[in-house]
């Protein structure tokens, strides 16, 4: 099962990257509205394109993982994207992270290690 861990890390990084790109796209797109104009503007938003590419790569990796590894082990390992999201929140979006959030990340990562054994 340890061969799954590097694949799950890469897949989680792309999954988190997709979310980061989506957040950057929404910051660059102005106020959200349920209009064709708003969604049409996303077609020229380079952050939104990065989001799609990142999610696309994550999906292809996920398909490979699902094909070759048990779902009960693979799916919980996708939670590593939460830890990467926390790091992105600090480094990219300059958000404050409190100790309880770090405790949550530690517990998630501990669970990933237990599942991978």
C-alpha positions as CSV (number, residue, x, y, z in Angstrom):
1,X,0.0,0.0,0.0
2,X,2.9,2.4,0.4
3,X,3.0,2.8,-3.4
4,X,-0.4,4.5,-3.0
5,X,0.9,7.2,-0.7
6,X,3.0,9.2,-3.2
7,X,0.2,9.0,-5.7
8,X,-2.3,10.2,-3.1
9,X,0.0,13.1,-2.2
10,X,0.3,14.2,-5.8
11,X,-3.4,13.8,-6.4
12,X,-4.2,15.8,-3.2
13,X,-1.8,18.5,-4.3
14,X,-3.6,18.9,-7.6
15,X,-6.9,18.8,-5.9
16,X,-5.8,21.5,-3.5
17,X,-4.3,23.5,-6.4
18,X,-7.6,23.4,-8.1
19,X,-9.3,24.9,-5.1
20,X,-6.6,27.6,-4.8
21,X,-7.0,28.5,-8.5
22,X,-10.7,28.6,-8.0
23,X,-10.4,31.0,-5.1
24,X,-8.0,33.2,-7.1
25,X,-10.4,33.1,-10.0
26,X,-13.3,34.2,-7.8
27,X,-11.2,37.0,-6.3
28,X,-10.3,38.3,-9.8
29,X,-13.8,38.0,-11.2
30,X,-15.6,40.7,-9.3
31,X,-19.0,40.2,-7.5
32,X,-20.6,36.8,-7.9
33,X,-23.9,36.7,-9.8
34,X,-26.1,34.1,-11.3
35,X,-25.9,35.6,-14.8
36,X,-24.6,34.5,-18.1
37,X,-22.4,37.5,-18.2
38,X,-20.6,36.5,-14.9
39,X,-20.1,32.9,-16.1
40,X,-19.1,34.1,-19.6
41,X,-16.3,36.2,-18.0
42,X,-14.9,33.1,-16.4
43,X,-14.0,31.8,-19.9
44,X,-11.3,34.5,-20.1
45,X,-10.2,34.2,-16.5
46,X,-6.8,32.5,-16.5
47,X,-7.1,31.5,-12.9
48,X,-10.3,29.6,-13.8
49,X,-8.4,27.8,-16.6
50,X,-5.7,26.8,-14.1
51,X,-8.5,25.5,-11.9
52,X,-9.9,23.3,-14.6
53,X,-6.4,21.9,-15.6
54,X,-5.6,21.2,-12.0
55,X,-8.9,19.5,-11.3
56,X,-8.5,17.6,-14.6
57,X,-5.1,16.2,-13.6
58,X,-6.4,15.3,-10.1
59,X,-9.3,13.4,-11.7
60,X,-7.1,11.4,-14.0
61,X,-4.8,10.5,-11.1
62,X,-7.9,9.6,-9.1
63,X,-9.2,7.3,-11.8
64,X,-5.8,5.5,-11.8
65,X,-5.9,5.2,-8.0
66,X,-9.4,3.8,-8.0
67,X,-8.5,1.3,-10.7
68,X,-5.5,-0.1,-8.8
69,X,-6.2,0.3,-5.1
70,X,-9.0,-0.5,-2.7
71,X,-11.5,2.3,-2.3
72,X,-11.6,2.0,1.5
73,X,-7.9,2.9,1.6
74,X,-7.6,5.3,-1.3
75,X,-10.6,7.6,-0.4
76,X,-9.5,8.5,3.2
77,X,-6.0,9.3,1.8
78,X,-7.6,12.0,-0.4
79,X,-8.1,13.9,2.9
80,X,-4.5,15.0,2.7
81,X,-5.7,17.8,0.5
82,X,-7.1,19.4,3.8
83,X,-3.5,19.8,5.1
84,X,-2.3,21.2,1.8
85,X,-5.3,23.6,1.9
86,X,-4.3,24.8,5.3
87,X,-0.7,25.5,4.1
88,X,-2.1,27.3,1.0
89,X,-4.3,29.4,3.2
90,X,-1.2,30.6,5.1
91,X,1.3,31.0,2.3
92,X,-1.0,32.2,-0.6
93,X,-3.9,33.9,1.1
94,X,-2.1,35.1,4.2
95,X,-4.8,33.8,6.5
96,X,-4.4,33.3,10.2
97,X,-4.6,29.6,11.4
98,X,-5.3,28.9,15.1
99,X,-3.9,25.9,17.0
100,X,-7.2,24.0,16.9
101,X,-7.0,24.0,13.1
102,X,-3.5,22.6,13.3
103,X,-4.7,20.0,15.7
104,X,-7.4,19.0,13.2
105,X,-4.7,18.7,10.4
106,X,-2.6,16.6,12.7
107,X,-5.5,14.3,13.4
108,X,-6.3,14.0,9.7
109,X,-2.7,13.2,8.8
110,X,-2.5,10.7,11.7
111,X,-5.6,8.9,10.3
112,X,-4.0,8.9,6.8
113,X,-0.9,7.2,8.3
114,X,-3.0,4.6,10.1
115,X,-5.0,3.8,7.0
116,X,-2.0,3.4,4.8
117,X,-0.4,0.8,7.1
